[in-house]
């Protein structure tokens, strides 16, 4: 089954337009040629969304997605990229603040619990992105939605 040349949605072989984004589709039998110089031309929106949530390195994919012209008009992928970035920032803040506090033993448990919670959220969002669902995490999703609206 072919996929939309813009958003990656499944389209019928005879469909002239995508049912999700309305983009014109190339004639049947003609694959969309990759744009010269576009490193994201062969990456589907689903894959790009999943990459934004990979723990500890997803921020690289998120920044690349946000800078890419290929995904500039896809609000769902940009939402995933921003939400993945905010999860990464929360992880950094956890490491730099909670881990370094000079409290006795309880801060170690707090740091570990927060880190595990952030890891579970990232894995949960990878599964949601794999199912092409846009799920808004509390706080992170609100920030991501605002960021998408501003751009």
N, C-alpha and C positions, 0 to 999 in steps of 0.2 A: 504494500500500500504506500503510495507517495505521501510526502509531507509538504506543508506550506513552505515556500521559499523564504518567508519573512518570520513567521512565529513558530514553525515546527509542528503545527497542528496537523493531524491526519486529514488528508483530503482525498476525494475520489479521483480516479485517473482521468475522468472527463470533466471535473470541476474546473471552471475558468477562474473562480474567485474562492478565497478561503472563507469558510463559515465563521471563523473566530475573529480574524482581523480585517477581512475584506480585501486583502492584497490580491492583485492579479497574479495568476499562476502561469508558468510557461506551458506551451503546448505539450500534450502527452508524448512521451518518448524523448523529450529534450530536457535533460537535467539542467538546473540553473548553473551557469558557469560561475566558479568561485571568483570573487572580485580580486583583482591584482592588489597585493599589499595588505589584504585583510586577513590577519591570522585567525580570526574567529569565523571565517566563512564556512568552515566545515563543522563547527561546534553547534549542536542543537541548543535551543533555549533551555530544555530540560537539563542537559548536561551542565550548562553554564550555571544554572541555579543550584545544582547539587554541589558544584565545586566551591561555591561561595561559603559553604558551611563546614568544610573540612577543618577539623580542629587544628589550631596553631598555624596553619598555612593558608586557610581559606581567604584570608584578607588579601592575599596576592591576587587571587582570582577575582575577588570582589572589586578591587581597584581596577583591574584590567577590564572587567565587564562595564564598569561605570565610565571608563575612558574610551571604550569601543564605540565606533560609529555604528557597527552592526546591530547593537542592542539598544541604541539611544532611544528608540520609540517604543520599546517593550516595557511597559510599566511593571509587569509582574517580575521580570528578571531584575530590573533595577530595585524593586522592593526587596527581593531576596539578597541582592548584593549589599544594600544598606543594612538590612537586618543582620547579615553575616558579619559585617564590619562592626556593628554595635556589640554583638556577642564577643568578638575578639577584643574590643576595647574593655569590656567588662572583665574579661579574663586577665588582661594586663593590669587593670586596676586592682583586681584581687591579688595578683602576684606582688605588685609593687606596694600595696598598702597593707592588706590584712596579713600577708606573710611576714612583713617586716616590723609589725608592731611589737614593742617590747613587753607584751603581756606574758604572764605565766602560761602554762600549758593549754588552756582553752582556746587560744587563738589558732593553734595548729589545727584543732578540730574544725573550727569555723572556716579557716582557709580551705581545708580539704573538702568540706561539705559544699562550699560555694563552687569550688572547681569541678566537683562531680556533677553538681546541678547544671553548670554551664555546659559540660560535656554531654550530658543527657539531652539538654535543649538542642545542641548542635546536631546530634544524631537524629533526634526527633524531626528536626527541620530538614535534614537530608532525606528522610523517608517521605515527608510531605512534599518536598520538591520533586522527588522521584515520581510521585503520583500526580504531579503537576497541580498541586493544591497551594494556594496562597493562604498561609496560616499566619496570623498576627500574634506573636508572643506578647504577653503583657510587658509594658514599658518599651521593649525593643521594637515591637511592631508599630507602636504609635510614633516613635521617633523615625522609623523607616518610612512610614506613610507620609509624614511631614516632609522628609527629605525628598521623596519622589515628587511631591507636589511643588516644591520649591524649584526643582530643575526643569 
